[in-house]
Amino acid sequence: MNSSVSANYCLATVTTKSFIMGTAVLIDSFLEHNVWFDGDIIVIADIQELEQQEIDILSGFKRVKLVDVSSELRGNVRDLESVNSSLIGKAARFFSLESFNLRGYEKVLFCDSDMLFVGTVEPLFKSERPLLCCGDGAYYQGKNRNKRSFSPCVPKVPSEEISNTFNAGFMLIDQSLITRTIFQSLVDMTTHAYWEDETILHTDQRILNLFFAGQQTIIPAVYNYLLTHQNSINAADPTVLENIKVFHFNGPAKPWLLERSMGAVNDNSLQLRAYIRWHQQYEKLLTKKHLESIAKNLSPN
């Protein structure tokens, strides 16, 4: 795919102070395994909470643009903490909704910052489907989700359930869904009326599954391999391990949190493999930044 085409594509992610290293490795691994890509890289954040050093880390990548969260969405999710205590500290999880406000791109690939690319995703960009995504835990267990609580359930009452639910950490979004009207509708779902039940634990994933129910196309788990659901994924598709493109460290044991990582890999060889790959990517990124710094210092200008 030539650059004149891919330049109208966008990779988007969300970062916070505690996810900066994850974001950097996500971007670096994506660029390494998707050399065809020549589009923008959008990092969505509550920029006022980032220090300059953290901003500089992200700005070190070519074509990276930092986009501040819209004031209405920021205000809404902060207010939700006073309504639903289970949402305290989870405001940034709603920021993925900003992906549907990135107008001007033919396609936007949204990825969580706790992902690692180990293969290309170029074939997906040839699809004409409006929303490509991978299943969530309930999907791989053969379950639906209750529309109100979003809890997994055995399929029984279709009118009260959502089927083919997806994980919001990897979404390839067509421009037909990136409109002012759709974005406003998503923001409207971050108001009190939708979140008064404190048993509701999901955030952006609940909103997106409710709003786009029936519009999503579920693609193979190789594009969003959820490490906390590996047993269910492997049971649903025993061949998935042969062709993983993206690892998703979707549990609390992020690779850059060393104490948690140690516990996650104790008796799990796949987790060990994934964590090692992440740290190898981080090592390569450190080396590149080091060499770039040396070259800059040696430059006469």
N, C-alpha and C positions, 0 to 999 in steps of 0.2 A: 504494500500500500504506500503510495507516494506521500510526501510531506504536505503537498498542497491540499490533500484531502484530510489527512489526520490533524492538520492545524486547526480544524474546526471541531475537534474533539477536546474533551476536558477530563482530567482526573481530579476528583474532589475528595477531600477527607476533612475530618474535624480533629483539632488538637486542643490540649489543655497543658498546663504546666507539668502535670505528671505524665503526659503522653508524648512529650517532645521527641524523646529518643525513638519511640515507636514510630512516630510520623516520619522521622528522617530515614529510618530503615525501610519503611513502606515505600517511600518515594524512590530511594536508591535501588531497591530490588525490582520495583516496577520498571524503571528505566533500563536496568540491565537486561531484563528478559523481554522487553517490548521495544526493541530498537526502532521499530517502524513508527513509533508514536512521536509526534512533533507538535502536540497541542499544549494547552496551558495546564498548569497544575495549581489548583485552587485549594488553599488551606483555610478552612472556616474556623474562627476562634472568637472568643470574647477578648479582643486584642488588648483592652485596658488591663487585663489580668496578667499579661505576659511581660517578662522583663526583656530589655533590649538584647541581652545575650541569647535568649531563647529565640527571639525574632531573627537574629543574625544567623543562627543555625539553619533555619528554614530558608532564609533569603540567599543562602549559599548555593542553592540549587537553581539552575537556569529555568526560567519560565514560571517560577513560583510566584503566586500572587496571594497575599493574605487578605481575606475578606471578613469584615466584622459582622457579627450576628446582628440582624435587624433589631431595632429597638423594641418593636412590638413583641417579637418572639422572646427576646431576652426578658422583658418585663413579665410576660405571661408565665414563663416557666419558673421564674423566681417567686411569683405569687403562689404558684401551686404548692410550694413547700409549706406554706401556712395552712393549706387546705388538706394536704395529704402528706403525713410525716414520712411515708415510705419513699417519697420522692426527694427527700433532703439529700443534697450532694449529688443529684443526678441531672442537674440542669443541662449539662453539655450533651447528654444523650439525645436531647431533642434537636440539637443543632444540625443534625443530618437533614432536617426538613429544608434547610437553606439550599440544598442541591436542586430543589425544584424552583428556585429563584434565580438560577444561573442562566439567564436567557442569552441567546446569541450563539449557542453551540448546537451542532447537529445531534451530538450524543454526549451525555455526561456519565462517566463511570464513578460512582461513589463507592469508596472503600473505607472501612474502619481502620484506624491507625494501628491496631494490633494485628495486622496481617503481614504476611511475607510472601512475595511472589517468587515462585521457583520455575515458572513457565510462562509462555505467552498467552494472552487472551485475545489476540487479534481476530480469530475467526468469529467471535461474538459480535464484533462491530459490523459484520455484514448482514446481521439479522434485521428484519423490518418490524419485529415485534416491539411494542412500546415499552415494555418493562421486563428485563431479564433478571432473574435472581435465583438463588438456591434455597432449598427447603430449610426449615428450622428443625429444632429437636422433635416437636410434635409430628411434623411431616414424616420424618424418617421412622417414627414409631407407628405410623399408620393411623394417626389420630387427627381429629379436627381441633378447633379451639372455640370456646364459648364466646359469643359476640360481646357479652357484657364484661365478664371477668377476664377473658383472654386465657383462661386456664385450659390445658389440654383435656380433651374428652373423647370417649369412644363415639364414633359417628352414630347418631341416633335421631336427632331432631334437626334436619337441615335448615329450617327457618331460624334457628337459634344459634347456628354454628357457622364458622368460616372454615373452608377446606383449602387444601394446598397452600398452607401458610408458609411464609418465607422469612429468612433471616435478613434483617435490614443492613447487614454489614457489607454486602456486595450487591450493588444494583446498577445495571446498565440502563440508563433512562433516555428515552427518545425525546427529541425536541417537542413532540406533540403533547408531552406531559409537563413541559417546563413553561408554564404560563403564569401570569399574574393571578388569574382566577384560581387555579389549582393551588398555588402557594398560599394564597389567602385562606382558602378552605382548610388547608392543613394547619395553619397558624390558629385558626378559629377552634380547632380541636384541642388546643392546649389551654383552654379556659376551664374554669372551675367545674362546670356542669359535667365534664367528661371524666373527672378525676376525684370525686368525693369519696369513692369507695377505696379505703386504704388497703384492701386485699389485692388491689391491682398493682403488680410489681413491674410490668413492662412499660416502656416509654415510647420512643419513636416507632418501635416495631409494631406496637399495638395500633397506633394511628395509621401507619402506612398499610397494614394488612386490612384494616377496616375500610379505608378510603379506596384502595385499589383492588379490592376483592374481585376476582374474575378477570382482571386485566393483566395479571402477572403470568409470565411463562417460566416455569421451573426448569432450570438447566442442571446438568450433572453436578454432583457435589465436589468434583475435582476443582471447581472454580471458587469454592468457599468451603474448604474442609474444616468443619467445626471440631476442634480437638476435644472438647468436652463431650461430644456426641459420637465419638469414633465407633463405638460398639454398634449403635443403631445404624450409622451410615454404612459400615462394613457389612452388616447383615442385609441391608437393603440392596447393596451393590458390591459384591465381593471383588470386583475388578477395579474399584476406585483407587486403591493404593498404588496401582501401576502407573497412574497418570495424573497425580496431584499437580495442580497449577498454582494453587494459593492455599497456604496454611493460615488458619484463623485461630489465634490464641484467645478464644472468647471467654475463658474463665478468668478468675482473679489472679492466676499465676502468670503474669506477663513476663516475657523473657528478660526484660531489663530490671525486674524485681527479683534479685538473685535468691533471697531466702525462700520465696514462694516457688521459684523455678525448681529449686533443689527437691522440694517435696513432690512436685508434679511428675518428675521423671524417675522416681525411685524404682518403680516396678513396671514401667511402661516404655517399651523400646521405641514406639512411634513418637511419643512425646519427646523422648531423648533425641531422636533424629531431627525433629522439627526445631527444638531449642538449639541444637548445635548449628543447624543451618542458619538460624537467626543470628547467632553470635558470629558466625563466619561472615555473614553479610555486614554486620556491624564493624568487624575487623577490617574488611575491605574499604568500608566508608571512611574509617579513621585514617587508613593509609592514603586514600585519595585526597582527603582534606590536608593531610600533612604535606604531601607532595605539591599540592596547589599552593600552600603557604610558602614553601621553599622557592617555588618558581616565581611567585609574586615578589619575594624579597630580592631575588637575583635580577629581576627585570630592571633595566636602566631607568625606566619611567615609572 
